[in-house]
Amino acid sequence: MSDNIYEILNSSSFDEDDYENIDAALTDIEIKNIKNNFRKKIKTNNKKKYAYIAASLALIITIGTFSVKPAFADPFIESIPLIDSLYEKLGYYNEFKDFSSYIGLSQEKDGYKFTIDKLMADDENVMVALRIFKPGLNKNKDKNDKKVNNFNVSPLVSNGSFIFMGSDNDSTILNDDTTLIVTKLEVAPAKKVPKRLDMNLIIRNQEIPNLYVKFLVPVSRESTIRSTITKNSPGKIKLGNIDTVKIDRLKISPLNTSIKFSLAKGDKDPMDFEFYLFDDKGRIYNNFGARSDDSGYYITDFTKVEKDAKKLYIYTSLTNRSDAIRDDKQVISIPEDFQKARDLATLRSFHVDNIGTIKINKIEKNSDNIKFHFNLDDPKNLLKAYYPINLAEKHGDNLEMYIHHDYIKFYKDPNSKEKDSYILEYDNIDNSKTYGYNVTFPFYKTLSQGAPLEIDLK
């Protein structure tokens, strides 16, 4: 994607003084009519105050107390496929195109231009796509010669209520002047994202104390509701003779997959419970984060379940992770050699007693992905719970910019007769870069395992 595309997106703007706010409850048909009616209304005048847009469908729609600020113009219509192409090329969900809202709000401060391109929400998360532009933004380097990005996005619901408790930020450098940050804001287990709300987004930079930007944006999750699968109280998983995990909810939305679970009073530390998902097509979905609050509920997030899955199985293990964190004597020693950066020509086995073995047989590099073909001896199901092989950009002896979990697929090898044969596929590969890998083994052991809980998705 050439730099002139970014120039088009970064220079798109509309004069918000040309429009009146409209308070209304809008149907899809009415929204389409608004789009058609306002396309010819845009003027460009550098002497006026602008609200900049990244996509020509810069439509902010809310209902009830919310306002509607349509902003459309023929010169910006070309920006729509550019924005969609940008996010698709960078590997973000295809659902971004179908389920996200074009926001298109921008502000400028201290030479920076901040544009909120898109927003998508379900009842547990809000995903925000923020584009930052400044001439020479990414030319500065820190002492380790790495690109610096210290921007963060934090939420505050406009009525002052607190529902968010964490965030997952994924930053991508587009060129020397532009950075894209996709932030997933995570809701506390006892809370829920309303169907519609006004939310303040605060943008700061930890290295620039006086840089502070605030956006007020409408959030709606109505577009994801019909495409979300929810299974309430699907069952319990017994581990040994004492410990039981109650699965209170399984949720599969266009944004992500999660389980909400609870433990009997007096049970083990929740961090000792390890999960992964497995579907009827042989695909594994790893957990990449968990959170809890005082409600007694816990949420564990997983990579996104494929749409054609008909059945899903929840695997749960009880580990000694919390004890290993507190007591070094209980930590399983992992050879430091495993963290070494290896090139893609290196095929070898990695073994740790009481954990298992990874035997890499083939590394296949294609135009848009890299596939690791390997045998996995994993009797305690610890290696399946996380991606055991990590791919990143290789710079000399170092690995930098690890591939984000949204771009990874983990599945049984459909062409192999061996039961322990798997493939890790890394998508969204840039062929202009050199890649390398290392392997990861857990530092704790499994104490007990439960029988997989089967859930019918259809």
C-alpha positions as CSV (number, residue, x, y, z in Angstrom):
1,M,0.0,0.0,0.0
2,S,1.7,3.2,-1.2
3,D,2.3,6.3,0.9
4,N,-0.1,8.4,-1.3
5,I,-3.0,6.4,0.1
6,Y,-2.0,7.5,3.6
7,E,-1.8,11.1,2.3
8,I,-5.3,10.9,1.0
9,L,-6.6,9.5,4.3
10,N,-4.7,12.0,6.4
11,S,-5.8,15.0,4.4
12,S,-9.5,14.1,4.2
13,S,-11.7,16.7,6.1
14,F,-15.1,18.2,6.4
15,D,-16.4,21.4,7.8
16,E,-18.7,20.5,10.7
17,D,-20.2,24.0,10.8
18,D,-22.3,23.1,7.7
19,Y,-24.4,20.6,9.6
20,E,-27.1,20.6,12.3
21,N,-27.3,18.0,14.9
22,I,-30.3,15.7,14.6
23,D,-31.8,13.9,17.5
24,A,-33.6,10.8,16.2
25,A,-34.2,7.1,16.4
26,L,-33.0,6.0,13.0
27,T,-33.8,2.9,10.9
28,D,-31.3,1.5,8.4
29,I,-33.4,3.0,5.6
30,E,-33.3,6.4,7.2
31,I,-29.5,6.1,7.7
32,K,-29.1,5.4,4.0
33,N,-31.3,8.4,3.1
34,I,-29.1,10.6,5.3
35,K,-26.0,9.4,3.5
36,N,-27.5,10.3,0.1
37,N,-28.8,13.7,1.3
38,F,-25.5,14.9,2.8
39,R,-23.0,13.7,0.2
40,K,-23.1,17.1,-1.6
41,K,-22.9,19.2,1.5
42,I,-19.1,19.3,2.2
43,K,-16.9,22.3,1.7
44,T,-13.2,22.6,2.2
45,N,-11.8,25.9,3.6
46,N,-8.5,26.0,5.4
47,K,-9.6,29.2,7.3
48,K,-12.4,27.4,9.1
49,K,-12.4,24.9,11.9
50,Y,-12.3,21.4,10.6
51,A,-13.3,18.0,12.0
52,Y,-11.2,15.6,9.9
53,I,-12.4,12.3,8.6
54,A,-10.5,9.2,7.5
55,A,-13.4,7.6,5.7
56,S,-16.0,9.2,3.6
57,L,-18.8,7.5,5.5
58,A,-18.0,9.6,8.5
59,L,-21.3,9.0,10.2
60,I,-21.8,9.3,13.9
61,I,-25.2,7.8,14.8
62,T,-26.7,7.6,18.3
63,I,-30.2,7.3,19.5
64,G,-32.3,9.0,22.2
65,T,-30.0,11.5,23.9
66,F,-27.3,11.0,21.3
67,S,-26.8,13.2,18.2
68,V,-26.3,12.5,14.5
69,K,-23.6,14.3,12.7
70,P,-23.6,13.1,9.1
71,A,-20.6,14.1,7.0
72,F,-20.4,13.0,3.4
73,A,-18.8,14.3,0.3
74,D,-18.0,12.9,-3.2
75,P,-14.3,13.6,-2.8
76,F,-14.2,11.4,0.2
77,I,-16.2,8.4,-1.1
78,E,-12.9,7.1,-2.5
79,S,-11.6,6.8,1.1
80,I,-14.1,4.1,2.1
81,P,-12.4,1.2,0.1
82,L,-9.0,2.6,1.1
83,I,-9.9,2.4,4.8
84,D,-11.3,-1.1,4.4
85,S,-8.3,-2.2,2.4
86,L,-6.0,-0.8,5.0
87,Y,-7.5,-2.8,7.8
88,E,-7.8,-6.0,5.8
89,K,-4.2,-5.7,4.6
90,L,-3.0,-5.3,8.2
91,G,-4.9,-8.5,9.2
92,Y,-7.6,-7.1,11.3
93,Y,-10.9,-8.8,11.4
94,N,-12.9,-8.9,8.1
95,E,-15.8,-8.2,10.5
96,F,-14.4,-4.8,10.9
97,K,-16.0,-4.0,7.6
98,D,-19.4,-5.4,8.3
99,F,-19.8,-4.7,12.0
100,S,-17.8,-1.5,12.8
101,S,-19.0,2.1,12.6
102,Y,-17.2,4.6,10.6
103,I,-16.4,7.4,13.0
104,G,-14.0,9.7,11.2
105,L,-13.5,12.2,14.0
106,S,-10.1,14.0,14.1
107,Q,-8.3,16.5,16.3
108,E,-5.0,18.2,15.9
109,K,-2.6,19.2,18.8
110,D,1.1,20.0,19.0
111,G,1.6,18.9,15.4
112,Y,-0.2,15.6,15.8
113,K,-3.3,14.6,14.0
114,F,-5.5,12.0,15.8
115,T,-8.2,10.3,13.8
116,I,-10.6,7.7,15.1
117,D,-11.4,5.6,12.0
118,K,-13.6,2.8,13.3
119,L,-15.3,1.4,16.3
120,M,-16.8,-2.0,17.1
121,A,-18.4,-3.4,20.2
122,D,-19.9,-6.4,21.8
123,D,-21.2,-6.7,25.4
124,E,-17.7,-7.4,26.8
125,N,-15.4,-5.3,24.6
126,V,-15.1,-2.1,22.7
127,M,-12.5,-2.0,19.9
128,V,-11.2,1.4,18.7
129,A,-9.1,2.0,15.7
130,L,-7.0,5.2,16.1
131,R,-4.7,6.7,13.4
132,I,-1.9,9.1,14.4
133,F,-0.2,11.3,11.9
134,K,2.8,13.7,12.3
135,P,5.6,14.3,9.9
136,G,8.6,12.2,11.0
137,L,6.5,10.5,13.8
138,N,8.2,7.2,13.4
139,K,11.7,8.4,12.6
140,N,12.6,8.8,16.3
141,K,14.2,5.8,17.9
142,D,15.0,4.9,21.4
143,K,18.4,3.8,22.8
144,N,17.7,0.2,21.6
145,D,17.1,1.4,18.1
146,K,13.5,0.4,18.2
147,K,10.5,2.4,17.0
148,V,8.9,4.3,19.9
149,N,5.1,4.3,20.4
150,N,4.0,5.5,23.9
151,F,0.5,6.5,23.0
152,N,-2.4,4.9,25.0
153,V,-6.1,5.1,24.8
154,S,-8.2,5.0,28.0
155,P,-12.0,5.1,28.3
156,L,-14.4,7.0,30.5
157,V,-18.1,6.6,30.1
158,S,-19.7,10.0,29.9
159,N,-22.0,9.5,32.9
160,G,-18.9,8.8,35.0
161,S,-19.7,5.0,35.6
162,F,-16.8,2.6,35.5
163,I,-17.2,-0.5,33.4
164,F,-13.8,-1.0,31.8
165,M,-10.9,-2.6,33.6
166,G,-8.2,-3.1,31.0
167,S,-7.1,-2.8,27.4
168,D,-5.1,-4.7,24.7
169,N,-3.2,-2.4,22.4
170,D,-1.9,-3.4,19.0
171,S,0.3,-0.8,17.3
172,T,1.3,-0.9,13.6
173,I,3.7,1.6,11.9
174,L,2.3,2.4,8.5
175,N,5.1,4.7,7.3
176,D,7.5,7.3,8.7
177,D,4.6,9.6,9.5
178,T,1.7,7.4,10.4
179,T,0.9,4.9,13.2
180,L,-2.2,2.8,13.6
181,I,-3.3,1.7,17.1
182,V,-6.1,-0.8,17.5
183,T,-7.2,-0.9,21.2
184,K,-9.6,-3.4,22.7
185,L,-11.2,-2.1,25.8
186,E,-12.2,-4.9,28.2
187,V,-15.2,-4.8,30.5
188,A,-15.2,-6.0,34.1
189,P,-16.8,-9.5,34.4
190,A,-19.7,-8.1,36.5
191,K,-20.4,-5.3,34.0
192,K,-21.8,-5.1,30.5
193,V,-21.4,-2.7,27.6
194,P,-24.9,-1.1,27.1
195,K,-26.4,-1.4,23.6
196,R,-25.7,2.3,23.2
197,L,-23.7,4.8,25.2
198,D,-21.6,7.9,24.9
199,M,-17.9,7.3,25.8
200,N,-15.0,9.6,26.3
201,L,-11.7,8.4,24.8
202,I,-8.6,9.9,26.3
203,I,-5.4,9.8,24.3
204,R,-2.1,10.4,26.1
205,N,1.6,9.9,25.6
206,Q,3.7,8.9,28.6
207,E,6.7,10.7,27.2
208,I,4.8,13.9,26.5
209,P,2.9,14.9,29.7
210,N,1.2,17.9,28.2
211,L,-0.2,16.0,25.2
212,Y,-3.9,15.3,26.0
213,V,-6.7,14.7,23.6
214,K,-10.3,13.8,24.4
215,F,-13.0,12.5,22.0
216,L,-16.6,12.0,22.8
217,V,-17.8,9.1,20.7
218,P,-21.1,7.1,20.5
219,V,-20.9,3.4,21.0
220,S,-23.4,0.9,19.7
221,R,-23.2,-2.8,19.7
222,E,-26.5,-3.5,17.9
223,S,-24.7,-4.6,14.7
224,T,-23.0,-7.5,16.5
225,I,-25.9,-8.8,18.5
226,R,-27.5,-10.9,15.8
227,S,-24.1,-12.4,14.9
228,T,-23.2,-13.4,18.4
229,I,-23.6,-16.9,19.7
230,T,-24.2,-17.1,23.5
231,K,-24.5,-20.3,25.5
232,N,-25.4,-19.7,29.1
233,S,-24.5,-22.2,31.8
234,P,-23.4,-24.9,29.4
235,G,-22.0,-27.1,32.2
236,K,-19.3,-27.9,34.8
237,I,-15.9,-29.4,34.5
238,K,-14.6,-31.7,37.3
239,L,-10.9,-31.8,37.9
240,G,-9.9,-34.6,40.3
241,N,-12.0,-35.2,43.4
242,I,-12.2,-31.7,44.7
243,D,-12.0,-28.9,42.2
244,T,-14.9,-27.9,39.9
245,V,-15.1,-25.2,37.3
246,K,-18.5,-23.9,36.4
247,I,-18.7,-22.5,32.9
248,D,-21.3,-19.7,33.3
249,R,-21.2,-18.5,29.7
250,L,-19.6,-19.1,26.3
251,K,-19.7,-16.1,23.9
252,I,-18.6,-16.1,20.3
253,S,-19.0,-12.6,18.7
254,P,-17.5,-11.0,15.6
255,L,-15.0,-9.4,17.9
256,N,-13.8,-12.3,20.0
257,T,-14.5,-15.5,21.9
258,S,-14.7,-15.8,25.7
259,I,-15.8,-17.9,28.5
260,K,-17.1,-16.6,31.9
261,F,-16.5,-19.0,34.7
262,S,-16.7,-19.3,38.5
263,L,-15.3,-21.5,41.2
264,A,-16.8,-23.0,44.3
265,K,-16.0,-21.0,47.4
266,G,-12.6,-22.0,48.8
267,D,-11.3,-23.5,45.6
268,K,-7.9,-22.8,44.1
269,D,-6.5,-19.6,42.8
270,P,-8.2,-18.8,39.5
271,M,-4.9,-18.3,37.8
272,D,-4.1,-22.0,38.3
273,F,-6.8,-23.0,35.9
274,E,-5.7,-23.3,32.3
275,F,-8.1,-23.3,29.3
276,Y,-8.0,-23.9,25.6
277,L,-10.8,-24.6,23.0
278,F,-10.9,-27.2,20.3
279,D,-13.5,-27.5,17.5
280,D,-14.9,-30.3,15.4
281,K,-12.6,-29.3,12.5
282,G,-9.4,-29.9,14.4
283,R,-8.6,-26.2,15.2
284,I,-7.3,-25.0,18.5
285,Y,-8.1,-21.6,20.0
286,N,-5.7,-20.3,22.6
287,N,-6.4,-18.1,25.5
288,F,-4.5,-14.8,25.5
289,G,-5.9,-13.0,28.6
290,A,-8.0,-13.2,31.7
291,R,-9.6,-10.8,34.1
292,S,-11.6,-10.8,37.3
293,D,-13.3,-8.5,39.7
294,D,-15.0,-8.8,43.1
295,S,-18.1,-10.5,41.7
296,G,-16.6,-14.0,41.8
297,Y,-16.7,-14.3,38.0
298,Y,-13.7,-14.6,35.7
299,I,-13.5,-14.0,32.0
300,T,-10.9,-15.7,29.8
301,D,-10.5,-14.5,26.2
302,F,-9.6,-16.7,23.2
303,T,-8.7,-16.3,19.6
304,K,-11.7,-16.0,17.4
305,V,-13.6,-19.3,16.7
306,E,-14.2,-19.9,13.0
307,K,-17.8,-19.5,11.7
308,D,-18.0,-23.1,10.3
309,A,-17.4,-24.8,13.6
310,K,-20.4,-26.9,14.7
311,K,-19.1,-28.1,18.0
312,L,-16.6,-26.6,20.5
313,Y,-14.8,-28.4,23.3
314,I,-13.5,-26.6,26.4
315,Y,-10.4,-28.2,27.9
316,T,-9.5,-27.3,31.5
317,S,-6.4,-28.1,33.6
318,L,-5.5,-27.3,37.1
319,T,-1.8,-26.2,37.4
320,N,0.6,-25.0,40.1
321,R,1.2,-21.6,38.4
322,S,0.5,-19.5,41.4
323,D,2.8,-21.6,43.6
324,A,5.5,-21.4,40.9
325,I,5.2,-17.6,40.9
326,R,5.7,-17.4,44.6
327,D,8.3,-20.1,45.0
328,D,11.3,-20.4,42.7
329,K,11.8,-24.0,43.8
330,Q,8.6,-25.0,42.0
331,V,9.5,-23.4,38.7
332,I,10.2,-25.8,35.9
333,S,13.5,-24.9,34.4
334,I,13.4,-24.1,30.7
335,P,16.7,-24.0,28.8
336,E,17.7,-20.4,27.9
337,D,18.6,-21.7,24.4
338,F,14.8,-22.1,23.7
339,Q,14.5,-18.3,23.6
340,K,17.3,-17.9,21.1
341,A,16.3,-16.3,17.8
342,R,16.4,-18.9,15.0
343,D,16.1,-18.4,11.3
344,L,13.4,-20.2,9.3
345,A,15.9,-22.8,7.9
346,T,16.4,-24.2,11.4
347,L,14.5,-27.5,12.1
348,R,15.0,-29.2,15.4
349,S,13.3,-30.7,18.5
350,F,12.7,-29.0,21.8
351,H,12.0,-31.0,25.0
352,V,11.3,-30.3,28.6
353,D,10.7,-33.1,31.2
354,N,7.2,-33.2,32.7
355,I,5.9,-30.9,29.9
356,G,6.5,-32.4,26.5
357,T,8.3,-32.1,23.1
358,I,8.0,-29.9,20.0
359,K,9.5,-31.4,16.9
360,I,9.6,-28.9,14.0
361,N,9.7,-30.9,10.7
362,K,9.1,-28.2,8.1
363,I,8.8,-24.4,7.8
364,E,6.8,-23.3,4.8
365,K,7.1,-19.7,3.7
366,N,4.4,-18.5,1.3
367,S,3.6,-15.1,-0.2
368,D,1.2,-14.2,2.6
369,N,1.9,-16.6,5.4
370,I,4.4,-18.8,7.2
371,K,3.5,-22.3,8.3
372,F,5.3,-24.5,10.9
373,H,4.6,-28.2,10.5
374,F,5.5,-30.0,13.8
375,N,4.8,-33.0,16.0
376,L,3.5,-32.1,19.5
377,D,4.0,-34.5,22.4
378,D,1.8,-32.8,25.0
379,P,0.4,-35.3,27.5
380,K,-0.6,-32.6,30.0
381,N,-2.2,-30.2,27.5
382,L,0.0,-27.3,28.5
383,L,1.6,-26.6,25.1
384,K,-1.8,-26.5,23.4
385,A,-3.0,-23.8,25.8
386,Y,-0.5,-21.3,24.3
387,Y,1.2,-21.0,21.0
388,P,4.4,-23.0,21.5
389,I,6.2,-21.4,18.6
390,N,6.6,-17.6,18.3
391,L,7.2,-15.8,15.0
392,A,8.7,-12.3,14.9
393,E,10.9,-10.0,12.8
394,K,14.5,-11.1,13.1
395,H,17.1,-8.4,13.5
396,G,20.5,-9.9,13.9
397,D,20.3,-12.1,17.1
398,N,17.1,-10.4,18.3
399,L,13.4,-11.0,17.7
400,E,11.2,-7.9,17.5
401,M,7.6,-7.2,16.7
402,Y,6.1,-10.6,17.5
403,I,3.1,-11.6,15.3
404,H,-0.1,-10.7,17.1
405,H,-2.5,-13.5,18.1
406,D,-5.2,-12.2,15.8
407,Y,-3.1,-13.4,12.8
408,I,-2.3,-17.0,14.1
409,K,-4.1,-20.2,13.3
410,F,-3.4,-23.5,15.2
411,Y,-4.8,-26.7,13.9
412,K,-4.2,-30.4,13.3
413,D,-2.5,-31.2,10.0
414,P,-5.3,-32.4,7.7
415,N,-2.8,-34.2,5.4
416,S,-1.0,-36.2,8.1
417,K,-2.0,-39.6,9.5
418,E,-0.1,-38.9,12.7
419,K,-2.4,-37.9,15.6
420,D,0.2,-35.5,17.1
421,S,0.9,-33.6,13.8
422,Y,0.0,-29.9,13.9
423,I,0.4,-26.7,12.0
424,L,0.9,-23.2,13.3
425,E,0.0,-20.7,10.5
426,Y,1.1,-17.0,10.7
427,D,-0.8,-14.8,8.4
428,N,-0.4,-11.2,7.3
429,I,3.3,-11.6,6.5
430,D,5.4,-8.9,5.0
431,N,7.8,-10.5,2.5
432,S,10.1,-7.5,2.6
433,K,11.1,-8.4,6.2
434,T,13.2,-11.2,7.6
435,Y,11.5,-13.5,10.2
436,G,12.8,-15.8,12.9
437,Y,11.3,-17.8,15.7
438,N,11.7,-19.2,19.2
439,V,9.7,-21.6,21.3
440,T,7.8,-21.2,24.6
441,F,7.3,-23.8,27.3
442,P,5.3,-23.1,30.5
443,F,7.2,-22.8,33.8
444,Y,4.6,-24.7,35.8
445,K,3.1,-28.2,35.7
446,T,-0.3,-29.7,35.5
447,L,-1.9,-31.2,38.6
448,S,-5.1,-32.5,37.2
449,Q,-7.2,-32.4,34.0
450,G,-10.9,-32.5,33.4
451,A,-12.9,-34.2,30.6
452,P,-13.6,-31.8,27.8
453,L,-16.9,-30.0,27.9
454,E,-18.7,-30.3,24.6
455,I,-20.9,-27.4,23.4
456,D,-23.2,-27.6,20.4
457,L,-22.9,-24.3,18.5
458,K,-25.8,-24.8,16.1
